[in-house]
């Protein structure tokens, strides 16, 4: 899913790149940005995935992550189906009434108006509801390769397309929150900026880690080289940034190995896989951390409330395609990796010389 990216590019289309970066991505004069060589001095913000499902791959050469929002895919499909059903219902009703009761101008006028409204609603929802979620890439893929000192990005063309970025230019915004009702003029208001942080991304928790590459030339009005990536799941922040930074700057052995709950599945999932790996993951982690040997009542209730969403999620996945890295990039350092499955993948170490 590409909800954050869609919001950014829609705003950029109306207001330009600079305003989109400063408001939507929250990269502005007031934002504290971290550089790759900055270690955290706080004990509670060390390199750690914090039991969040973050990683596609993890080896001595690169780690691979994705973007946020995947957990909302089934809800998005249900809402999309509802909006499309409104349009279909109005068309079928007009055909049925005309066939069985003959032509009636009042009925047809009403149904035509309803169909027009439904068509307009679906048209308006396309850029923010349909386009980010269907008939596009299943997930963004970000390979942070410490051997080549590059970040390899796979994403749909409408959201910037595939790109290879220099790691040494990156800057991290570890407390990003969705702007919600905030406007560009509100950026100068300290009360509005504080409210944005306190709101925490709204009821859907749209907050996390943003990585930013500034323009190659600060005087370039076209802002060539400027890139924004939403990295990791919702609620990720400085701990995830420190994990990425430590891996890239200090090495594979300097970050904790991911546990079984910190992996993401490559490719498509079945309903049972999605149920266990995504829907039930937080309940399983809670039971594990609290020392329960049997599923808690909350876990059992969570299972019953989640089991109906899993088939919807998997259906919506099949409306997308799984992106793969171009071979000419050599982003895998010469060791072809699988394109489906979850968990550790051998080998974890192999010899490779960075291409110049």
N, C-alpha and C positions, 0 to 999 in steps of 0.2 A: 504494500500500500504506500501511496505517496501523497498523503494528505498535507503534510507540512510543505513539501515541495510544490504542490499544486497551489496552495495559498500564497506562497512566495512568488511564483511566476504569474499568477493572476494579478497580484498587486503590482508587480513590476510592469506588466503590460499596460496598466492604467497610469502609473505614477513614476515609472523609470527605475533603473537599477539602484541608484543611490538611495532613494527613499525605501525601496524594498529591503535593502541590506540593513539600513539603519532602524527601520521599524519592525519588519517581520522577523528578520534574523537577529535583531537586537544588537547589531554590531555598530556602535556609535561612540561618540566622545565620552559617554558615561559608563561604558562597559569595561569591566576588568577582563583583559585577555591574557592567557598564559602561553608562554613560549615552550618549545620542546625541551630546553635545558633547565627548566624550572622544576625543581623537586618540591613536593609538598612538605611544609614544616609542621603540619597538623597530624597528630597520631591517628585520627579517625578518617583521614582521607588518603590513605596509602593505596598502592596498586592492588585492587581487589574487584572482582566481578559481583560480589555481594549476592550470590545465589540467583542472579538474573540470567535468563537465557540470552546469551550475547554472541557466541562464537560458532561460525561455520567450520573453521579450521584453525589449527594451532600447531606450529612446528618451529624449528629453529630459524627458518628463513622469513616466515610471514604469519600473521594472524588475519583472519577474515571475519568481518562483522557485517551488519546490515543496518537498516533504519528502523524508525519506530512506527507503531500503529497496527501491526499485524493482528493483534488480539481483537481488533474491532471489525475484522473482515466479515464475520457472519452477521453482525448487526447491520453493516453497510449493505449486505446483500438483501436482507429482509426489507429494509427501507426502500432500496432500489426497486425490488419486486412490487412493493406497494404502489410506488409512483407510476411504474409502467402499467400496473393493473388498472389504475384509474383511466389511463388513455384507452386501453383495450376494452374496458367495460363500456365506455361511452360509445365506441365504434360498434361493438356487438349489439348494444341496446338499440342503436339507430337502425341497424339492419333488421333486427328481430321485429321491432315495432312496425317498420315499413312493410315487411313481408306478411305479417299477420293481421295488421289493422289498417293497412293502406297509408297513403300519404297524409300526414297531418303537419301543417306548417308550424304550429306551436310546439309540438313535440320535437320536431327536427331542429327548430331554432334553439330550443333549450339544450338538446343533446349536442348540437354543433358548438354552442358556447362552452359546454362542459368539456367537449373534446379539445377545443381550442385552448382552454385554460390548462388542461392536462398536458397538451403538447408544449405549451409555453413553459410550464413547470419543469418538464423533463429537459427541455432545452437549457433552461437556466441552471439546472442541476448538473449538466454534463461536465463542466470544467472542474467542479469541486467534489462531485459525488461519484460520477461514473468513470470519467477519464483516469483518475488516480488509482482506481481499484480493479477495473476490468479491461480485457483486451490490451494488456500492457505487460511489463515485467512483473513476475510474481513478487520479487523483492529486489531492493538495491543490494549490490555486493561491493564491499570495500576491502581490498587487500592492502594491508600495511606491511610492506616488504622491507625489512631492515638490511638485507643484503644489497639491494639496489637503491635503497634510500628513496623509494617511490611509494605513492599511494595510487593503486589502480582502482578506478571507479567504473562500475557498470550501472547504468540508469537509463530510463527511456529518453529518446531524443527530445521530447517535449519538455523535459525537465533538465536540459543541459547536455544530455548524451554522454557517451563514454569519454573518459578523459584520464590522463596520467599526470599526477601532480607531484611536485617536489616536496618531500617530507620537511625539509629544513625551512620552508616558508610558512608552515602551518601555524595558526594561532587558535587557542581553544577558549570557547565561552562555556563555562561549566554550569551556569545557572540559567540557561535559556528557558523562558516561559512564553507560551502563545500570547499575542497581544490582546486577544479578545476585542473589547470595545475601544481600546486605546487608538488614538489617531497620531499622525506624524507630528502635529503641533504639540501633542502632549509630552513628547520626549523631553522638552525643556522644563517640564513640571516635575519637581522631585516627588510630589504627592502621588502623581499618576504613575511614575516609575516604581515607587514603593508598592502601590496597589497592584501593579502587574505582577510583581514578585509574590506578594501575599496571596494573590488569587491562585497561584500555582498551576496555571494552565487551564483553569476551569474545571468543570465536573468530570471531564474525560482525562484530566491529568496530562495535558499536552505540555510537558516540560522535559528537558533532558540536556544532552550534550550537543553543541554545535561546533564544528570545525570550520575555520575560515582561512582562505588564502587571499591576501590583499592583491590589488592590481600590481602588475609587474612594474608599471611606471605610475607613480602617484599623480603625475601631471596629465596622464592620458585620460581624456574625457570619455573614451569608449570603455575604460576600465578593463582592458584586456588582461586575462589571467586571474580575474577575481572569481572565486568559487566559494560556495557555502554547502556544507554537508551536515545533515542531521544524522548522527551516528549513535547506534545502540538503541535499547528499548526505552520506553517511557520511564521517567524518574531516574534515568542514569545521569551521572554528573561527574564530579571531580574524581571519584574513585575509578571510574572507567577511563577517564582521561589519563590518570596516573598509570593505569594498567597499560594503555596503548603507548604512552610516552616512555615508560620504563622498558617495555619490550623493545621499542625502536632504538632507544639510546643506550641501554645497558645489556640487553640480551634475553634470550629465551629462558635461561636459568634464573633470571632475576624476578620473574613474575610467577605467582602460584599457578600450578596446573589446574585447569578447570575441573570442577566436580561434575557428576552426572546430570545435574540440574542446570548447568551453565552453557549447555550446547544448543545450537539451532539446527533444525533439520534442513539439509540441502534437498531441493526439489519438492515434489508434492507429497502430501501426507494422506493417510487414510483417516476415517473418523476416529478410530480407536487410538491411533498415534497422536492425532491432534488433541484428543481428550486428555491423554496422560501427559504429553509433553508441554502443553500450553494451558489448557483450562484447569487441570488438576495440579499443576506444578506447584503453585503457591500453597495449596493445602497440604501436599506431601512434604514440602519443605518445613512448614509450620509444625507438622506432626513429628518430623525428624528432630528439629531443634528443641522441641519441648519433651523429647524422650518418650513419645507414645509408641507402643508396640502394635496397637490396633488403631485403625482409622477413627479419628474423633467424630463427634456428632456433626461438627461443622464440615468435615471432609465428606461425610455421607450426604449431607444436604447439598454441598457443593457439587457432588457427582450428579445428583438428581436434577439440579438446576442447569447443569452444563451439558448433559448428554444430548439434549435436543439441538444445541447449537453446533455441535461438531459436524454433522452432515452438511449443514448450510455452509460452514467454513470450507469444507473440502470441495463442495460444488463451486463455490466462488473461486477457489484456487484453480480449478480446471478451465476457467475463463481467462487465464493468464498464461504466459510462457516463462520458462526458466532460462535466464540469461547465462551465457558462458563467456569466459575470458578469451579474447583473440590469442591465438598461438604465437603470433609475431611479437606480442608484448613480453613473452617469457616471464609472466608474473608468477608462475609456479616454480621458477628457478630450475627448469628442466625435469621436474618430477610431476608427471601428470597426476592430478587428484580426481577423486570420484565426484560425480555430479548428483548423487542421491545418497541418502542415509544420514545418520547422526552419530556423534561421538568421536573419540580419538581415531585418527587414521594413520597407519604406518606407511612409510617410515616417518619418524619425527625428525631425523637428522640425515642429511646427505650432502655430499660435496657439490659446490656450485661457485662459479666465478661470476661476479656481477658484470653484466654487459655494459660497455661504455657507450 
